[in-house]
Amino acid sequence: MVSMASDELLCLRINQYNNDTFSFFFVATREEGMIDISSKPVLYRRAVATGKIRLGPDSISSIVEGTNPKGDVLENAKLSAIQAVKKTSDLIFMCHPIPIEAVKVRFEIDENSGVVTAIVEVFASSKTGVEMEALTGVTTALLTLWDVCKRFEKDSTGNYPHTEIFEVRVLEKEKRGIE
């Protein structure tokens, strides 16, 4: 028995596996949908997010020297980041679809530490901010780097003992009237 206040919404999802095993999960929320932004003004919005990935020397060499068999690693990650920014509201179900006006993606490689930093900057004229879009872009860029370099990152057991994504955060957020 689940007890809930009258203003809570209960959702039940049932997954069936192998025709006889069921798993259940409940989602309780006080909101009945997306936040209403209809009365908010359209403003210039900008957000910058960053994150880092630690890679081994073979991965770093393949990026710097352009020898990765999957092609231009940074271009792959850049395109993935841009696509992720545009698809954020499809991935995070309470995010509003935002008309993205521009996305800038850049990378910094520290060959000594094996760290690649991704920076994603998102621009829009919208009623709501673009922080989630910038964060989604950064994390997707980092996941793409991991994916295209994983052949160099695996140890003899197929695991990734040293590869890590870290320090994902919003660096800047800006909103102002449209000029």
Secondary structure, DSSP 8 states (H G I E B T S, - for coil): -----TT-EEEEEEEEETTTEEEEEEEEES-SSS---TTS--EEEEEEEEEEEE--HHHHHHHHHT--TTS-HHHHHHHHHHHHHHTHHHHSTTS----EEEEEEEEEEETTTTEEEEEEEEEEEESS--HHHHHHHHHHHHHHHHHHHHHHH--TTS--SS-EEEEEEEEEEEEE---
